[in-house]
Amino acid sequence: METLKFKTNIKCGGCIATVTPFLNELPQISKWEVNTDNPEKILTVETNDQLAAETVVNTLQKAGYIATEL
């Protein structure tokens, strides 16, 4: 299992609702969460298989959000 972390602009429940279908489409992700209390809005992604950080960044971009790998 691998854990990836990203700084994002996902800041509220509405944003999380928007990105949920996009992130849930990635079969490599076993669990994800966003800490909206953190000023950097950290997205933590746990994977069962190899998942390139760029895939998560591109997926969030499709949903209209920005992510930068930490």
All heavy atoms as a GROMACS GRO file, in nm:
protein
  541
    1MET      N    1   0.084  -0.118   0.000
    1MET     CA    2   0.000   0.000   0.000
    1MET      C    3   0.089   0.124   0.000
    1MET      O    4   0.193   0.128   0.063
    1MET     CB    5  -0.092   0.001   0.122
    1MET     CG    6  -0.186   0.119   0.122
    1MET     SD    7  -0.323   0.108   0.237
    1MET     CE    8  -0.240   0.119   0.393
    2GLU      N    9   0.047   0.224  -0.071
    2GLU     CA   10   0.120   0.348  -0.082
    2GLU      C   11   0.028   0.463  -0.046
    2GLU      O   12  -0.093   0.458  -0.070
    2GLU     CB   13   0.168   0.366  -0.226
    2GLU     CG   14   0.253   0.487  -0.248
    2GLU     CD   15   0.299   0.498  -0.394
    2GLU    OE1   16   0.259   0.416  -0.477
    2GLU    OE2   17   0.373   0.591  -0.423
    3THR      N   18   0.083   0.566   0.016
    3THR     CA   19   0.005   0.684   0.050
    3THR      C   20   0.064   0.804  -0.023
    3THR      O   21   0.184   0.828  -0.017
    3THR     CB   22   0.008   0.710   0.202
    3THR    OG1   23  -0.045   0.595   0.268
    3THR    CG2   24  -0.075   0.831   0.239
    4LEU      N   25  -0.023   0.874  -0.092
    4LEU     CA   26   0.016   0.996  -0.163
    4LEU      C   27  -0.053   1.114  -0.098
    4LEU      O   28  -0.167   1.103  -0.053
    4LEU     CB   29  -0.026   0.988  -0.311
    4LEU     CG   30   0.027   0.870  -0.391
    4LEU    CD1   31  -0.040   0.866  -0.528
    4LEU    CD2   32   0.177   0.880  -0.408
    5LYS      N   33   0.016   1.227  -0.093
    5LYS     CA   34  -0.044   1.349  -0.036
    5LYS      C   35  -0.030   1.463  -0.134
    5LYS      O   36   0.074   1.478  -0.201
    5LYS     CB   37   0.023   1.385   0.097
    5LYS     CG   38  -0.006   1.282   0.205
    5LYS     CD   39   0.037   1.330   0.341
    5LYS     CE   40  -0.001   1.225   0.443
    5LYS     NZ   41  -0.080   1.276   0.550
    6PHE      N   42  -0.136   1.544  -0.137
    6PHE     CA   43  -0.140   1.657  -0.230
    6PHE      C   44  -0.194   1.781  -0.161
    6PHE      O   45  -0.286   1.772  -0.080
    6PHE     CB   46  -0.237   1.625  -0.348
    6PHE     CG   47  -0.201   1.502  -0.423
    6PHE    CD1   48  -0.246   1.378  -0.380
    6PHE    CD2   49  -0.123   1.508  -0.537
    6PHE    CE1   50  -0.214   1.261  -0.450
    6PHE    CE2   51  -0.091   1.393  -0.607
    6PHE     CZ   52  -0.136   1.270  -0.563
    7LYS      N   53  -0.138   1.894  -0.198
    7LYS     CA   54  -0.196   2.023  -0.159
    7LYS      C   55  -0.303   2.052  -0.264
    7LYS      O   56  -0.278   2.038  -0.384
    7LYS     CB   57  -0.088   2.131  -0.160
    7LYS     CG   58  -0.141   2.269  -0.131
    7LYS     CD   59  -0.027   2.370  -0.138
    7LYS     CE   60  -0.082   2.510  -0.123
    7LYS     NZ   61   0.024   2.610  -0.136
    8THR      N   62  -0.422   2.093  -0.220
    8THR     CA   63  -0.532   2.116  -0.314
    8THR      C   64  -0.603   2.247  -0.285
    8THR      O   65  -0.575   2.314  -0.187
    8THR     CB   66  -0.637   2.002  -0.306
    8THR    OG1   67  -0.711   2.017  -0.186
    8THR    CG2   68  -0.575   1.866  -0.314
    9ASN      N   69  -0.700   2.278  -0.370
    9ASN     CA   70  -0.790   2.391  -0.343
    9ASN      C   71  -0.931   2.339  -0.314
    9ASN      O   72  -1.028   2.411  -0.333
    9ASN     CB   73  -0.788   2.492  -0.459
    9ASN     CG   74  -0.837   2.433  -0.590
    9ASN    OD1   75  -0.849   2.311  -0.606
    9ASN    ND2   76  -0.862   2.518  -0.687
   10ILE      N   77  -0.940   2.216  -0.264
   10ILE     CA   78  -1.068   2.157  -0.223
   10ILE      C   79  -1.095   2.209  -0.081
   10ILE      O   80  -1.024   2.174   0.012
   10ILE     CB   81  -1.060   2.004  -0.224
   10ILE    CG1   82  -1.030   1.954  -0.364
   10ILE    CG2   83  -1.189   1.943  -0.171
   10ILE    CD1   84  -0.996   1.805  -0.372
   11LYS      N   85  -1.196   2.295  -0.067
   11LYS     CA   86  -1.209   2.365   0.060
   11LYS      C   87  -1.338   2.342   0.137
   11LYS      O   88  -1.354   2.393   0.248
   11LYS     CB   89  -1.191   2.514   0.038
   11LYS     CG   90  -1.288   2.573  -0.061
   11LYS     CD   91  -1.256   2.717  -0.090
   11LYS     CE   92  -1.352   2.769  -0.196
   11LYS     NZ   93  -1.311   2.894  -0.252
   12CYS      N   94  -1.433   2.268   0.080
   12CYS     CA   95  -1.560   2.253   0.151
   12CYS      C   96  -1.630   2.122   0.112
   12CYS      O   97  -1.583   2.050   0.023
   12CYS     CB   98  -1.653   2.371   0.119
   12CYS     SG   99  -1.701   2.377  -0.054
   13GLY      N  100  -1.742   2.096   0.176
   13GLY     CA  101  -1.817   1.974   0.146
   13GLY      C  102  -1.867   1.970   0.003
   13GLY      O  103  -1.874   1.864  -0.058
   14GLY      N  104  -1.902   2.086  -0.052
   14GLY     CA  105  -1.948   2.092  -0.190
   14GLY      C  106  -1.836   2.053  -0.286
   14GLY      O  107  -1.859   1.983  -0.386
   15CYS      N  108  -1.716   2.098  -0.255
   15CYS     CA  109  -1.600   2.063  -0.338
   15CYS      C  110  -1.575   1.912  -0.331
   15CYS      O  111  -1.549   1.848  -0.432
   15CYS     CB  112  -1.475   2.136  -0.288
   15CYS     SG  113  -1.482   2.316  -0.293
   16ILE      N  114  -1.585   1.857  -0.211
   16ILE     CA  115  -1.564   1.713  -0.193
   16ILE      C  116  -1.668   1.635  -0.272
   16ILE      O  117  -1.636   1.536  -0.338
   16ILE     CB  118  -1.566   1.676  -0.043
   16ILE    CG1  119  -1.441   1.736   0.024
   16ILE    CG2  120  -1.572   1.524  -0.024
   16ILE    CD1  121  -1.440   1.724   0.174
   17ALA      N  122  -1.793   1.682  -0.268
   17ALA     CA  123  -1.899   1.615  -0.344
   17ALA      C  124  -1.870   1.618  -0.494
   17ALA      O  125  -1.900   1.524  -0.566
   17ALA     CB  126  -2.034   1.681  -0.314
   18THR      N  127  -1.809   1.727  -0.540
   18THR     CA  128  -1.776   1.739  -0.682
   18THR      C  129  -1.666   1.642  -0.723
   18THR      O  130  -1.674   1.579  -0.828
   18THR     CB  131  -1.733   1.884  -0.714
   18THR    OG1  132  -1.842   1.972  -0.682
   18THR    CG2  133  -1.697   1.899  -0.861
   19VAL      N  134  -1.563   1.630  -0.641
   19VAL     CA  135  -1.450   1.545  -0.680
   19VAL      C  136  -1.473   1.397  -0.653
   19VAL      O  137  -1.404   1.312  -0.710
   19VAL     CB  138  -1.318   1.590  -0.612
   19VAL    CG1  139  -1.284   1.734  -0.647
   19VAL    CG2  140  -1.319   1.569  -0.462
   20THR      N  141  -1.570   1.364  -0.568
   20THR     CA  142  -1.593   1.224  -0.530
   20THR      C  143  -1.610   1.130  -0.649
   20THR      O  144  -1.540   1.029  -0.657
   20THR     CB  145  -1.712   1.213  -0.433
   20THR    OG1  146  -1.675   1.278  -0.311
   20THR    CG2  147  -1.749   1.068  -0.405
   21PRO      N  148  -1.698   1.160  -0.745
   21PRO     CA  149  -1.712   1.064  -0.856
   21PRO      C  150  -1.585   1.049  -0.938
   21PRO      O  151  -1.557   0.941  -0.991
   21PRO     CB  152  -1.826   1.121  -0.940
   21PRO     CG  153  -1.853   1.257  -0.889
   21PRO     CD  154  -1.792   1.270  -0.754
   22PHE      N  155  -1.507   1.156  -0.949
   22PHE     CA  156  -1.384   1.150  -1.027
   22PHE      C  157  -1.280   1.061  -0.957
   22PHE      O  158  -1.219   0.976  -1.019
   22PHE     CB  159  -1.327   1.291  -1.047
   22PHE     CG  160  -1.409   1.376  -1.140
   22PHE    CD1  161  -1.513   1.453  -1.093
   22PHE    CD2  162  -1.381   1.377  -1.276
   22PHE    CE1  163  -1.590   1.531  -1.179
   22PHE    CE2  164  -1.457   1.454  -1.363
   22PHE     CZ  165  -1.562   1.530  -1.314
   23LEU      N  166  -1.261   1.083  -0.825
   23LEU     CA  167  -1.163   1.002  -0.752
   23LEU      C  168  -1.210   0.858  -0.737
   23LEU      O  169  -1.129   0.765  -0.742
   23LEU     CB  170  -1.135   1.064  -0.615
   23LEU     CG  171  -1.058   1.197  -0.619
   23LEU    CD1  172  -1.049   1.257  -0.480
   23LEU    CD2  173  -0.919   1.179  -0.678
   24ASN      N  174  -1.339   0.838  -0.721
   24ASN     CA  175  -1.391   0.702  -0.706
   24ASN      C  176  -1.378   0.620  -0.834
   24ASN      O  177  -1.385   0.497  -0.830
   24ASN     CB  178  -1.535   0.704  -0.658
   24ASN     CG  179  -1.547   0.745  -0.512
   24ASN    OD1  180  -1.448   0.753  -0.439
   24ASN    ND2  181  -1.669   0.772  -0.468
   25GLU      N  182  -1.361   0.687  -0.947
   25GLU     CA  183  -1.342   0.616  -1.074
   25GLU      C  184  -1.205   0.552  -1.085
   25GLU      O  185  -1.185   0.465  -1.170
   25GLU     CB  186  -1.360   0.713  -1.192
   25GLU     CG  187  -1.503   0.739  -1.228
   25GLU     CD  188  -1.514   0.825  -1.353
   25GLU    OE1  189  -1.414   0.846  -1.424
   25GLU    OE2  190  -1.626   0.872  -1.379
   26LEU      N  191  -1.110   0.595  -1.004
   26LEU     CA  192  -0.974   0.539  -1.012
   26LEU      C  193  -0.970   0.410  -0.930
   26LEU      O  194  -0.977   0.414  -0.807
   26LEU     CB  195  -0.872   0.640  -0.959
   26LEU     CG  196  -0.860   0.770  -1.039
   26LEU    CD1  197  -0.765   0.866  -0.970
   26LEU    CD2  198  -0.815   0.743  -1.182
   27PRO      N  199  -0.957   0.294  -0.996
   27PRO     CA  200  -0.962   0.167  -0.924
   27PRO      C  201  -0.842   0.144  -0.832
   27PRO      O  202  -0.850   0.061  -0.741
   27PRO     CB  203  -0.965   0.063  -1.037
   27PRO     CG  204  -0.908   0.132  -1.156
   27PRO     CD  205  -0.941   0.277  -1.140
   28GLN      N  206  -0.734   0.216  -0.854
   28GLN     CA  207  -0.614   0.198  -0.770
   28GLN      C  208  -0.632   0.258  -0.630
   28GLN      O  209  -0.559   0.224  -0.539
   28GLN     CB  210  -0.491   0.263  -0.836
   28GLN     CG  211  -0.459   0.211  -0.972
   28GLN     CD  212  -0.518   0.300  -1.082
   28GLN    OE1  213  -0.620   0.366  -1.064
   28GLN    NE2  214  -0.455   0.299  -1.198
   29ILE      N  215  -0.729   0.347  -0.615
   29ILE     CA  216  -0.748   0.414  -0.486
   29ILE      C  217  -0.833   0.327  -0.395
   29ILE      O  218  -0.945   0.288  -0.429
   29ILE     CB  219  -0.815   0.552  -0.505
   29ILE    CG1  220  -0.722   0.646  -0.581
   29ILE    CG2  221  -0.853   0.612  -0.370
   29ILE    CD1  222  -0.781   0.783  -0.611
   30SER      N  223  -0.779   0.295  -0.276
   30SER     CA  224  -0.857   0.219  -0.178
   30SER      C  225  -0.928   0.311  -0.078
   30SER      O  226  -1.031   0.277  -0.024
   30SER     CB  227  -0.768   0.120  -0.103
   30SER     OG  228  -0.664   0.189  -0.035
   31LYS      N  229  -0.869   0.430  -0.058
   31LYS     CA  230  -0.930   0.526   0.035
   31LYS      C  231  -0.871   0.663   0.006
   31LYS      O  232  -0.754   0.676  -0.028
   31LYS     CB  233  -0.896   0.485   0.179
   31LYS     CG  234  -0.952   0.575   0.285
   31LYS     CD  235  -0.910   0.528   0.423
   31LYS     CE  236  -0.952   0.629   0.528
   31LYS     NZ  237  -0.897   0.597   0.660
   32TRP      N  238  -0.954   0.766   0.022
   32TRP     CA  239  -0.904   0.902   0.009
   32TRP      C  240  -0.982   0.992   0.103
   32TRP      O  241  -1.095   0.963   0.139
   32TRP     CB  242  -0.911   0.952  -0.135
   32TRP     CG  243  -1.049   0.965  -0.191
   32TRP    CD1  244  -1.119   0.870  -0.259
   32TRP    CD2  245  -1.136   1.079  -0.183
   32TRP    NE1  246  -1.242   0.916  -0.294
   32TRP    CE2  247  -1.255   1.045  -0.248
   32TRP    CE3  248  -1.125   1.206  -0.127
   32TRP    CZ2  249  -1.362   1.133  -0.259
   32TRP    CZ3  250  -1.231   1.294  -0.137
   32TRP    CH2  251  -1.347   1.258  -0.204
   33GLU      N  252  -0.917   1.101   0.142
   33GLU     CA  253  -0.984   1.200   0.226
   33GLU      C  254  -0.914   1.334   0.210
   33GLU      O  255  -0.797   1.340   0.175
   33GLU     CB  256  -0.985   1.157   0.373
   33GLU     CG  257  -0.848   1.146   0.436
   33GLU     CD  258  -0.855   1.095   0.579
   33GLU    OE1  259  -0.962   1.062   0.627
   33GLU    OE2  260  -0.747   1.090   0.641
   34VAL      N  261  -0.990   1.440   0.238
   34VAL     CA  262  -0.936   1.575   0.230
   34VAL      C  263  -0.949   1.638   0.368
   34VAL      O  264  -1.056   1.636   0.428
   34VAL     CB  265  -1.012   1.661   0.128
   34VAL    CG1  266  -0.953   1.802   0.123
   34VAL    CG2  267  -1.010   1.598  -0.009
   35ASN      N  268  -0.838   1.692   0.417
   35ASN     CA  269  -0.840   1.765   0.545
   35ASN      C  270  -0.866   1.911   0.513
   35ASN      O  271  -0.774   1.987   0.483
   35ASN     CB  272  -0.708   1.746   0.619
   35ASN     CG  273  -0.708   1.817   0.752
   35ASN    OD1  274  -0.798   1.894   0.785
   35ASN    ND2  275  -0.606   1.791   0.831
   36THR      N  276  -0.993   1.952   0.518
   36THR     CA  277  -1.028   2.090   0.484
   36THR      C  278  -0.996   2.186   0.598
   36THR      O  279  -1.001   2.307   0.580
   36THR     CB  280  -1.177   2.101   0.446
   36THR    OG1  281  -1.256   2.049   0.554
   36THR    CG2  282  -1.207   2.027   0.318
   37ASP      N  283  -0.963   2.133   0.716
   37ASP     CA  284  -0.922   2.220   0.828
   37ASP      C  285  -0.778   2.267   0.811
   37ASP      O  286  -0.739   2.369   0.866
   37ASP     CB  287  -0.935   2.145   0.961
   37ASP     CG  288  -1.081   2.117   0.994
   37ASP    OD1  289  -1.169   2.194   0.950
   37ASP    OD2  290  -1.108   2.018   1.064
   38ASN      N  291  -0.698   2.191   0.738
   38ASN     CA  292  -0.559   2.228   0.712
   38ASN      C  293  -0.557   2.342   0.611
   38ASN      O  294  -0.628   2.336   0.511
   38ASN     CB  295  -0.483   2.106   0.657
   38ASN     CG  296  -0.336   2.133   0.639
   38ASN    OD1  297  -0.296   2.229   0.574
   38ASN    ND2  298  -0.255   2.048   0.698
   39PRO      N  299  -0.478   2.446   0.634
   39PRO     CA  300  -0.473   2.558   0.539
   39PRO      C  301  -0.433   2.516   0.397
   39PRO      O  302  -0.469   2.582   0.301
   39PRO     CB  303  -0.368   2.652   0.598
   39PRO     CG  304  -0.344   2.607   0.737
   39PRO     CD  305  -0.393   2.466   0.750
   40GLU      N  306  -0.359   2.405   0.385
   40GLU     CA  307  -0.319   2.358   0.252
   40GLU      C  308  -0.416   2.257   0.194
   40GLU      O  309  -0.391   2.203   0.087
   40GLU     CB  310  -0.177   2.301   0.259
   40GLU     CG  311  -0.077   2.408   0.296
   40GLU     CD  312   0.066   2.368   0.270
   40GLU    OE1  313   0.096   2.248   0.271
   40GLU    OE2  314   0.146   2.460   0.248
   41LYS      N  315  -0.527   2.232   0.264
   41LYS     CA  316  -0.634   2.142   0.213
   41LYS      C  317  -0.575   2.012   0.161
   41LYS      O  318  -0.583   1.979   0.043
   41LYS     CB  319  -0.718   2.211   0.105
   41LYS     CG  320  -0.762   2.352   0.139
   41LYS     CD  321  -0.840   2.358   0.265
   41LYS     CE  322  -0.886   2.500   0.295
   41LYS     NZ  323  -0.929   2.518   0.432
   42ILE      N  324  -0.513   1.937   0.248
   42ILE     CA  325  -0.436   1.819   0.211
   42ILE      C  326  -0.528   1.702   0.172
   42ILE      O  327  -0.615   1.661   0.248
   42ILE     CB  328  -0.345   1.775   0.327
   42ILE    CG1  329  -0.252   1.888   0.370
   42ILE    CG2  330  -0.266   1.649   0.290
   42ILE    CD1  331  -0.156   1.935   0.263
   43LEU      N  332  -0.506   1.651   0.052
   43LEU     CA  333  -0.572   1.530   0.003
   43LEU      C  334  -0.477   1.413   0.028
   43LEU      O  335  -0.363   1.416  -0.018
   43LEU     CB  336  -0.603   1.542  -0.146
   43LEU     CG  337  -0.643   1.412  -0.218
   43LEU    CD1  338  -0.776   1.359  -0.167
   43LEU    CD2  339  -0.648   1.435  -0.369
   44THR      N  340  -0.525   1.313   0.102
   44THR     CA  341  -0.447   1.192   0.126
   44THR      C  342  -0.513   1.079   0.049
   44THR      O  343  -0.634   1.055   0.062
   44THR     CB  344  -0.445   1.158   0.276
   44THR    OG1  345  -0.390   1.270   0.346
   44THR    CG2  346  -0.361   1.034   0.304
   45VAL      N  347  -0.433   1.010  -0.031
   45VAL     CA  348  -0.483   0.900  -0.115
   45VAL      C  349  -0.407   0.773  -0.078
   45VAL      O  350  -0.284   0.772  -0.081
   45VAL     CB  351  -0.463   0.931  -0.265
   45VAL    CG1  352  -0.504   0.813  -0.351
   45VAL    CG2  353  -0.540   1.056  -0.304
   46GLU      N  354  -0.480   0.668  -0.044
   46GLU     CA  355  -0.418   0.538  -0.019
   46GLU      C  356  -0.447   0.448  -0.138
   46GLU      O  357  -0.561   0.442  -0.186
   46GLU     CB  358  -0.475   0.476   0.109
   46GLU     CG  359  -0.434   0.552   0.233
   46GLU     CD  360  -0.487   0.491   0.362
   46GLU    OE1  361  -0.543   0.380   0.356
   46GLU    OE2  362  -0.472   0.554   0.466
   47THR      N  363  -0.343   0.381  -0.184
   47THR     CA  364  -0.358   0.298  -0.304
   47THR      C  365  -0.322   0.153  -0.274
   47THR      O  366  -0.237   0.125  -0.191
   47THR     CB  367  -0.267   0.348  -0.416
   47THR    OG1  368  -0.131   0.331  -0.377
   47THR    CG2  369  -0.292   0.493  -0.447
   48ASN      N  370  -0.389   0.063  -0.344
   48ASN     CA  371  -0.355  -0.079  -0.338
   48ASN      C  372  -0.256  -0.115  -0.447
   48ASN      O  373  -0.172  -0.201  -0.430
   48ASN     CB  374  -0.480  -0.164  -0.352
   48ASN     CG  375  -0.568  -0.155  -0.231
   48ASN    OD1  376  -0.521  -0.139  -0.119
   48ASN    ND2  377  -0.699  -0.164  -0.253
   49ASP      N  378  -0.268  -0.050  -0.561
   49ASP     CA  379  -0.180  -0.072  -0.675
   49ASP      C  380  -0.100   0.054  -0.698
   49ASP      O  381  -0.125   0.157  -0.637
   49ASP     CB  382  -0.262  -0.103  -0.801
   49ASP     CG  383  -0.339  -0.232  -0.788
   49ASP    OD1  384  -0.287  -0.326  -0.728
   49ASP    OD2  385  -0.452  -0.236  -0.840
   50GLN      N  386  -0.005   0.043  -0.790
   50GLN     CA  387   0.073   0.161  -0.824
   50GLN      C  388  -0.018   0.266  -0.888
   50GLN      O  389  -0.099   0.235  -0.974
   50GLN     CB  390   0.183   0.121  -0.921
   50GLN     CG  391   0.289   0.038  -0.854
   50GLN     CD  392   0.427   0.089  -0.891
   50GLN    OE1  393   0.445   0.148  -0.994
   50GLN    NE2  394   0.523   0.068  -0.803
   51LEU      N  395  -0.003   0.386  -0.842
   51LEU     CA  396  -0.080   0.497  -0.895
   51LEU      C  397   0.014   0.617  -0.907
   51LEU      O  398   0.074   0.659  -0.808
   51LEU     CB  399  -0.197   0.530  -0.801
   51LEU     CG  400  -0.281   0.652  -0.838
   51LEU    CD1  401  -0.353   0.630  -0.972
   51LEU    CD2  402  -0.384   0.680  -0.728
   52ALA      N  403   0.026   0.668  -1.027
   52ALA     CA  404   0.112   0.784  -1.048
   52ALA      C  405   0.044   0.908  -0.991
   52ALA      O  406  -0.077   0.926  -1.008
   52ALA     CB  407   0.138   0.802  -1.197
   53ALA      N  408   0.121   0.989  -0.922
   53ALA     CA  409   0.067   1.114  -0.867
   53ALA      C  410   0.005   1.198  -0.977
   53ALA      O  411  -0.097   1.264  -0.957
   53ALA     CB  412   0.176   1.190  -0.794
   54GLU      N  413   0.066   1.193  -1.095
   54GLU     CA  414   0.015   1.272  -1.207
   54GLU      C  415  -0.128   1.232  -1.243
   54GLU      O  416  -0.207   1.316  -1.286
   54GLU     CB  417   0.108   1.252  -1.328
   54GLU     CG  418   0.072   1.337  -1.447
   54GLU     CD  419   0.170   1.316  -1.562
   54GLU    OE1  420   0.288   1.293  -1.538
   54GLU    OE2  421   0.125   1.323  -1.677
   55THR      N  422  -0.163   1.105  -1.225
   55THR     CA  423  -0.299   1.060  -1.254
   55THR      C  424  -0.398   1.129  -1.162
   55THR      O  425  -0.506   1.172  -1.205
   55THR     CB  426  -0.308   0.907  -1.238
   55THR    OG1  427  -0.215   0.846  -1.327
   55THR    CG2  428  -0.448   0.857  -1.268
   56VAL      N  429  -0.364   1.141  -1.034
   56VAL     CA  430  -0.453   1.208  -0.938
   56VAL      C  431  -0.464   1.356  -0.973
   56VAL      O  432  -0.573   1.414  -0.973
   56VAL     CB  433  -0.403   1.189  -0.793
   56VAL    CG1  434  -0.487   1.268  -0.696
   56VAL    CG2  435  -0.402   1.041  -0.757
   57VAL      N  436  -0.349   1.418  -1.005
   57VAL     CA  437  -0.348   1.560  -1.040
   57VAL      C  438  -0.437   1.583  -1.162
   57VAL      O  439  -0.520   1.674  -1.163
   57VAL     CB  440  -0.204   1.608  -1.067
   57VAL    CG1  441  -0.203   1.748  -1.127
   57VAL    CG2  442  -0.122   1.604  -0.939
   58ASN      N  443  -0.422   1.499  -1.265
   58ASN     CA  444  -0.502   1.515  -1.387
   58ASN      C  445  -0.650   1.489  -1.361
   58ASN      O  446  -0.737   1.555  -1.419
   58ASN     CB  447  -0.450   1.422  -1.496
   58ASN     CG  448  -0.315   1.465  -1.548
   58ASN    OD1  449  -0.276   1.580  -1.535
   58ASN    ND2  450  -0.241   1.372  -1.605
   59THR      N  451  -0.680   1.393  -1.275
   59THR     CA  452  -0.819   1.362  -1.243
   59THR      C  453  -0.886   1.479  -1.171
   59THR      O  454  -1.000   1.516  -1.203
   59THR     CB  455  -0.827   1.235  -1.156
   59THR    OG1  456  -0.772   1.126  -1.231
   59THR    CG2  457  -0.970   1.203  -1.116
   60LEU      N  458  -0.815   1.539  -1.077
   60LEU     CA  459  -0.872   1.655  -1.007
   60LEU      C  460  -0.886   1.774  -1.102
   60LEU      O  461  -0.981   1.852  -1.090
   60LEU     CB  462  -0.786   1.692  -0.887
   60LEU     CG  463  -0.800   1.598  -0.768
   60LEU    CD1  464  -0.709   1.642  -0.655
   60LEU    CD2  465  -0.943   1.591  -0.718
   61GLN      N  466  -0.795   1.785  -1.195
   61GLN     CA  467  -0.804   1.894  -1.293
   61GLN      C  468  -0.931   1.879  -1.376
   61GLN      O  469  -0.998   1.977  -1.406
   61GLN     CB  470  -0.680   1.894  -1.381
   61GLN     CG  471  -0.667   2.017  -1.468
   61GLN     CD  472  -0.534   2.020  -1.542
   61GLN    OE1  473  -0.477   1.916  -1.572
   61GLN    NE2  474  -0.486   2.139  -1.570
   62LYS      N  475  -0.965   1.755  -1.412
   62LYS     CA  476  -1.089   1.731  -1.487
   62LYS      C  477  -1.211   1.775  -1.406
   62LYS      O  478  -1.312   1.816  -1.462
   62LYS     CB  479  -1.103   1.583  -1.522
   62LYS     CG  480  -1.009   1.534  -1.628
   62LYS     CD  481  -1.029   1.386  -1.650
   62LYS     CE  482  -0.917   1.328  -1.734
   62LYS     NZ  483  -0.925   1.182  -1.741
   63ALA      N  484  -1.202   1.762  -1.273
   63ALA     CA  485  -1.312   1.802  -1.186
   63ALA      C  486  -1.312   1.952  -1.158
   63ALA      O  487  -1.403   2.002  -1.093
   63ALA     CB  488  -1.304   1.724  -1.054
   64GLY      N  489  -1.207   2.021  -1.204
   64GLY     CA  490  -1.201   2.165  -1.187
   64GLY      C  491  -1.119   2.210  -1.067
   64GLY      O  492  -1.132   2.324  -1.023
   65TYR      N  493  -1.035   2.122  -1.015
   65TYR     CA  494  -0.955   2.155  -0.897
   65TYR      C  495  -0.807   2.138  -0.925
   65TYR      O  496  -0.767   2.069  -1.018
   65TYR     CB  497  -0.998   2.069  -0.778
   65TYR     CG  498  -1.137   2.105  -0.733
   65TYR    CD1  499  -1.247   2.040  -0.788
   65TYR    CD2  500  -1.157   2.206  -0.641
   65TYR    CE1  501  -1.376   2.076  -0.751
   65TYR    CE2  502  -1.284   2.242  -0.603
   65TYR     CZ  503  -1.394   2.177  -0.658
   65TYR     OH  504  -1.520   2.213  -0.622
   66ILE      N  505  -0.727   2.201  -0.840
   66ILE     CA  506  -0.582   2.198  -0.854
   66ILE      C  507  -0.523   2.113  -0.742
   66ILE      O  508  -0.566   2.124  -0.626
   66ILE     CB  509  -0.525   2.341  -0.846
   66ILE    CG1  510  -0.579   2.426  -0.961
   66ILE    CG2  511  -0.373   2.339  -0.847
   66ILE    CD1  512  -0.550   2.574  -0.946
   67ALA      N  513  -0.427   2.029  -0.776
   67ALA     CA  514  -0.355   1.949  -0.676
   67ALA      C  515  -0.206   1.952  -0.709
   67ALA      O  516  -0.167   1.945  -0.825
   67ALA     CB  517  -0.405   1.805  -0.677
   68THR      N  518  -0.128   1.963  -0.604
   68THR     CA  519   0.017   1.960  -0.616
   68THR      C  520   0.070   1.854  -0.522
   68THR      O  521   0.038   1.857  -0.402
   68THR     CB  522   0.079   2.097  -0.579
   68THR    OG1  523   0.017   2.198  -0.658
   68THR    CG2  524   0.228   2.097  -0.601
   69GLU      N  525   0.148   1.759  -0.574
   69GLU     CA  526   0.200   1.653  -0.488
   69GLU      C  527   0.293   1.709  -0.383
   69GLU      O  528   0.375   1.796  -0.411
   69GLU     CB  529   0.273   1.548  -0.572
   69GLU     CG  530   0.317   1.428  -0.488
   69GLU     CD  531   0.389   1.323  -0.570
   69GLU    OE1  532   0.432   1.351  -0.682
   69GLU    OE2  533   0.400   1.211  -0.519
   70LEU      N  534   0.281   1.659  -0.261
   70LEU     CA  535   0.370   1.701  -0.152
   70LEU      C  536   0.481   1.601  -0.134
   70LEU      O  537   0.472   1.489  -0.167
   70LEU     CB  538   0.291   1.715  -0.021
   70LEU     CG  539   0.183   1.823  -0.023
   70LEU    CD1  540   0.106   1.820   0.108
   70LEU    CD2  541   0.246   1.960  -0.043
   0.00000   0.00000   0.00000
